[in-house]
Amino acid sequence: MLSLAELDEMRDVEIDKIAREKLVEISTIELNLFQTASQRAASYLAQIQNPYCFLCGESVVRLVFNNDGGDLKNHLKNYFISTKQS
């Protein structure tokens, strides 16, 4: 299991300093929907190795979160409302 210090270190690494060959392809991740949410989260973290940076096909994906960015649920709701109105 990853420690908070390890997660913080992964979060703060610049994308150009991440070895592409060490990144996990997201499509290879398998989750068991019969497990509890915490078990699935632990399984995901074990498989993805770095939850902030991974591969999606040929693209390197780097996740960055804003500390005061608000609730993802509300952002998604607002996004879908705005697309429906266009």
C-alpha positions, 0 to 999 in steps of 0.5 A: 500500500502506498503511503501519503508521502509516496503519493505526495511525491508522485503528485509533485513530479514534473511530467518530463521527469517521469519515465514513460516505460514505467507508466501503466496502460490504464486499459490493463486495469481490472476492477472487481465490482463485487469488492467494496469501494475501499478494496477496489481503490486499493486494487486500483492503486496497486495496479496503476502504481502512479495514480497521477500519471499513466498511459492511455494508448500512446498518450501520457495522462497527468492528473492535476487537481486544484486544492480549491477547485470545488466538487467534481460532481458539481463541475460535471453537472454544470458541464453537462447542463451547459452542453445540453443548452448549446 
